[in-house]
């Protein structure tokens, strides 16, 4: 697994976050309480001298792990963040996983309509899934939340899409260039707080976190960040092997992303 220069990654991410803050009127930030989105919140704090100027948004289907809810509430207090919880319904949808998928997109769309956000910061990475590799740092979604992945504008010389019409919004992706081991190296360097489910308990831990219905633990004895990094350097297993939805064919994820899925 390739390890990149953390200083360069951090510098670009902070630049994107500050650019977004300067160009958009009302920004929200999606926070799943996973390692990536918590790293993203940590980068926002660094960009704004220890403060989080944007509300953090939890799309909650009501069946996240108890540890996840506790971690959320504890860190909201510790970092003095404004939390917005958007309730997601559990009902049949295209992937067959009624707990997640397009249902969470519906909840986000409703929230954005109510709050008037014109931009959302999201913690996706290009290396997570083939369809996500087509993303841009600042990506337009139309008023119906749709993303035209076949017609993406080039982002040359820091020339990002920022203009929106009524009902449209921009997705901002500060972690697009990062990979899994970069995230863990950053967490290790700056001691970023973490959901305890990432650490081994009775020979199992979670490598990628979703809700209780669609996430499985992996076999692991890694009980510290350092041990997790060592483990990753020697593994050939895919990061999201424990996420059932990601085992679906690529075209399902492509459809979800086109409809506005995170």
C-alpha positions as CSV (number, residue, x, y, z in Angstrom):
1,X,0.0,0.0,0.0
2,X,1.5,3.3,-1.1
3,X,2.2,5.9,1.7
4,X,2.1,9.5,0.5
5,X,3.6,12.7,1.9
6,X,1.2,13.7,4.7
7,X,2.4,17.3,4.7
8,X,1.4,17.8,1.1
9,X,-1.9,16.0,1.5
10,X,-2.7,18.1,4.6
11,X,-1.8,21.3,2.8
12,X,-4.0,20.7,-0.2
13,X,-6.9,19.6,2.0
14,X,-6.7,22.7,4.2
15,X,-6.5,24.8,1.1
16,X,-9.7,23.3,-0.3
17,X,-11.5,23.7,3.0
18,X,-10.6,27.4,3.2
19,X,-11.4,28.0,-0.4
20,X,-14.9,26.5,0.1
21,X,-15.4,28.7,3.2
22,X,-14.5,31.8,1.2
23,X,-16.8,30.9,-1.8
24,X,-20.0,29.4,-0.4
25,X,-22.7,31.0,1.8
26,X,-23.7,28.0,3.9
27,X,-21.7,24.9,4.3
28,X,-22.5,21.6,6.1
29,X,-20.2,18.7,6.7
30,X,-21.2,15.1,6.6
31,X,-19.9,13.1,9.6
32,X,-20.4,9.4,10.0
33,X,-18.1,9.1,13.1
34,X,-15.8,6.9,11.0
35,X,-12.0,7.4,10.7
36,X,-12.2,9.4,7.4
37,X,-14.9,11.9,8.3
38,X,-13.3,12.4,11.8
39,X,-10.0,13.0,10.1
40,X,-11.8,15.5,7.9
41,X,-13.2,17.3,11.0
42,X,-9.7,17.4,12.5
43,X,-8.4,19.1,9.3
44,X,-11.2,21.6,9.5
45,X,-10.2,22.4,13.1
46,X,-6.6,22.9,11.9
47,X,-7.8,25.2,9.1
48,X,-9.7,27.4,11.5
49,X,-7.4,27.5,14.6
50,X,-9.2,24.8,16.6
51,X,-12.7,25.8,15.7
52,X,-15.3,23.9,13.5
53,X,-17.3,26.7,11.8
54,X,-19.6,24.4,9.9
55,X,-22.3,22.2,11.4
56,X,-21.5,18.4,11.3
57,X,-24.4,16.3,9.9
58,X,-25.1,12.8,11.0
59,X,-27.5,10.9,8.6
60,X,-28.9,8.6,11.2
61,X,-31.0,5.5,10.4
62,X,-31.3,4.7,14.2
63,X,-29.3,1.5,14.0
64,X,-25.7,2.6,14.3
65,X,-23.5,0.9,16.9
66,X,-23.9,2.2,20.5
67,X,-20.2,3.0,20.5
68,X,-20.8,5.2,17.5
69,X,-23.5,7.3,19.2
70,X,-21.4,7.7,22.3
71,X,-18.3,8.7,20.3
72,X,-20.4,11.2,18.4
73,X,-21.9,12.8,21.6
74,X,-18.5,12.9,23.4
75,X,-16.6,14.5,20.6
76,X,-19.3,17.1,19.9
77,X,-18.9,18.3,23.4
78,X,-15.1,18.1,23.4
79,X,-14.7,20.0,20.1
80,X,-17.7,22.3,20.7
81,X,-19.4,21.4,17.4
82,X,-22.9,22.1,16.2
83,X,-24.5,18.7,15.4
84,X,-27.4,18.3,13.0
85,X,-29.1,14.8,13.0
86,X,-31.1,13.9,9.9
87,X,-33.3,10.9,10.3
88,X,-33.1,8.3,7.5
89,X,-35.9,5.8,7.0
90,X,-35.3,2.1,6.7
91,X,-37.2,0.9,3.7
92,X,-36.6,-1.1,0.5
93,X,-34.3,0.5,-2.1
94,X,-32.3,-0.4,-5.2
95,X,-29.3,-2.0,-3.5
96,X,-31.3,-4.4,-1.3
97,X,-29.8,-2.8,1.8
98,X,-32.8,-0.9,3.3
99,X,-30.7,0.6,6.1
100,X,-28.4,2.7,3.8
101,X,-28.1,3.4,0.1
102,X,-30.5,5.9,-1.5
103,X,-32.5,6.2,1.8
104,X,-29.7,8.3,3.3
105,X,-29.6,10.4,0.1
106,X,-33.3,11.2,0.6
107,X,-32.7,12.2,4.2
108,X,-29.8,14.5,3.1
109,X,-31.8,16.1,0.4
110,X,-34.6,16.9,2.8
111,X,-32.2,18.4,5.3
112,X,-30.5,20.6,2.6
113,X,-33.8,21.9,1.4
114,X,-34.7,22.8,5.0
115,X,-31.3,24.3,5.9
116,X,-30.5,26.0,2.6
117,X,-27.0,24.6,2.3
118,X,-25.2,25.4,-1.0
119,X,-22.2,23.2,-0.3
120,X,-21.5,20.0,1.6
121,X,-18.1,18.7,2.7
122,X,-17.7,15.0,2.2
123,X,-14.9,12.6,3.2
124,X,-14.8,10.3,0.2
125,X,-11.5,9.1,-1.2
126,X,-10.8,8.1,-4.8
127,X,-9.3,4.8,-3.8
128,X,-12.5,3.5,-2.1
129,X,-14.4,2.6,-5.2
130,X,-14.0,2.8,-9.0
131,X,-16.9,5.3,-9.4
132,X,-15.5,7.6,-6.8
133,X,-12.3,7.8,-8.8
134,X,-14.2,9.9,-11.3
135,X,-15.0,12.7,-8.8
136,X,-13.6,16.2,-8.7
137,X,-12.6,18.2,-5.6
138,X,-15.6,20.5,-6.0
139,X,-18.4,18.6,-7.8
140,X,-21.8,20.0,-8.9
141,X,-25.1,18.3,-8.0
142,X,-28.2,19.6,-9.8
143,X,-31.5,20.5,-8.1
144,X,-32.5,16.8,-8.1
145,X,-29.3,15.8,-6.5
146,X,-28.0,14.1,-9.6
147,X,-24.4,13.9,-10.6
148,X,-23.3,13.7,-14.2
149,X,-20.3,11.5,-13.8
150,X,-19.8,11.3,-17.6
151,X,-19.3,15.1,-18.0
152,X,-16.9,16.2,-15.3
153,X,-15.1,19.5,-15.8
154,X,-11.3,19.5,-15.6
155,X,-9.9,21.2,-12.5
156,X,-6.7,22.9,-13.8
157,X,-4.7,25.5,-12.0
158,X,-7.1,25.3,-9.0
159,X,-10.0,26.3,-11.2
160,X,-12.9,24.7,-9.3
161,X,-16.7,24.7,-10.0
162,X,-18.3,27.0,-7.5
163,X,-21.2,28.7,-9.3
164,X,-24.6,27.2,-8.6
165,X,-28.1,27.9,-9.7
166,X,-31.2,27.7,-7.5
167,X,-31.5,24.3,-5.9
168,X,-28.1,23.1,-7.0
169,X,-25.2,22.5,-4.6
170,X,-21.5,21.6,-4.6
171,X,-19.9,18.6,-3.0
172,X,-16.4,19.4,-1.6
173,X,-14.0,16.5,-1.3
174,X,-10.9,17.5,0.7
175,X,-9.7,13.8,1.1
176,X,-10.0,12.8,-2.5
177,X,-6.2,12.2,-2.9
178,X,-5.8,10.3,0.3
179,X,-5.7,6.5,0.7
180,X,-6.5,4.3,3.7
181,X,-2.9,4.2,5.1
182,X,-2.6,8.0,4.8
183,X,-5.6,8.4,7.0
184,X,-4.1,6.1,9.6
185,X,-0.7,7.7,9.5
186,X,-2.4,11.1,10.0
187,X,-4.4,9.7,12.9
188,X,-1.2,8.3,14.4
189,X,0.8,11.6,13.9
190,X,-1.9,13.9,15.4
191,X,-3.6,11.5,17.8
192,X,-7.0,12.1,16.2
193,X,-9.8,10.7,18.4
194,X,-11.3,7.4,17.1
195,X,-14.4,5.3,17.4
196,X,-13.3,2.4,19.7
197,X,-14.8,-0.2,17.2
198,X,-11.6,0.2,15.1
199,X,-9.5,-1.5,17.7
200,X,-9.4,-5.3,18.3
201,X,-11.6,-6.9,20.9
202,X,-11.5,-10.7,21.3
203,X,-9.6,-11.0,18.0
204,X,-12.0,-8.9,15.9
205,X,-12.2,-5.2,14.9
206,X,-13.9,-3.1,12.2
207,X,-11.8,-1.8,9.4
208,X,-14.7,0.1,7.7
209,X,-17.7,1.3,9.7
210,X,-21.3,1.4,8.7
211,X,-24.4,0.5,10.7
212,X,-25.2,-2.7,12.6
213,X,-27.1,-4.2,9.7
214,X,-24.5,-3.9,6.9
215,X,-21.1,-4.0,8.5
216,X,-19.0,-7.0,9.5
217,X,-15.9,-7.2,11.7
218,X,-12.6,-8.6,10.4
219,X,-10.2,-10.9,12.2
220,X,-7.5,-8.8,13.8
221,X,-5.4,-8.4,16.9
222,X,-4.5,-4.7,16.3
223,X,-5.3,-2.8,19.5
224,X,-3.4,0.4,18.8
225,X,-3.1,2.8,15.8
226,X,0.5,1.7,15.4
227,X,-0.5,-1.9,15.2
228,X,-3.3,-1.1,12.6
229,X,-0.7,0.7,10.4
230,X,1.6,-2.3,10.6
231,X,-1.3,-4.6,9.8
232,X,-2.3,-2.6,6.7
233,X,1.3,-2.6,5.3
234,X,1.0,-6.4,5.0
235,X,-2.6,-6.9,3.9
236,X,-4.0,-7.5,0.5
237,X,-7.6,-7.5,1.6
238,X,-9.8,-4.7,0.3
239,X,-10.7,-2.0,2.9
240,X,-14.4,-2.3,2.6
241,X,-14.6,-6.1,2.4
242,X,-16.7,-5.9,5.5
243,X,-19.2,-3.5,4.0
244,X,-21.9,-5.6,2.4
245,X,-23.2,-2.9,0.1
246,X,-19.8,-2.5,-1.5
247,X,-19.9,-6.2,-2.6
248,X,-22.7,-5.2,-5.1
249,X,-21.7,-4.8,-8.7
250,X,-20.1,-1.5,-9.7
251,X,-23.1,-0.4,-11.7
252,X,-25.2,-0.2,-8.5
253,X,-22.7,2.2,-6.9
254,X,-22.6,4.1,-10.1
255,X,-26.4,4.5,-10.1
256,X,-26.3,5.5,-6.4
257,X,-23.6,8.1,-7.0
258,X,-25.5,9.5,-10.0
259,X,-28.5,10.0,-7.8
260,X,-26.5,11.9,-5.1
261,X,-25.3,9.1,-2.8
262,X,-22.2,10.1,-0.7
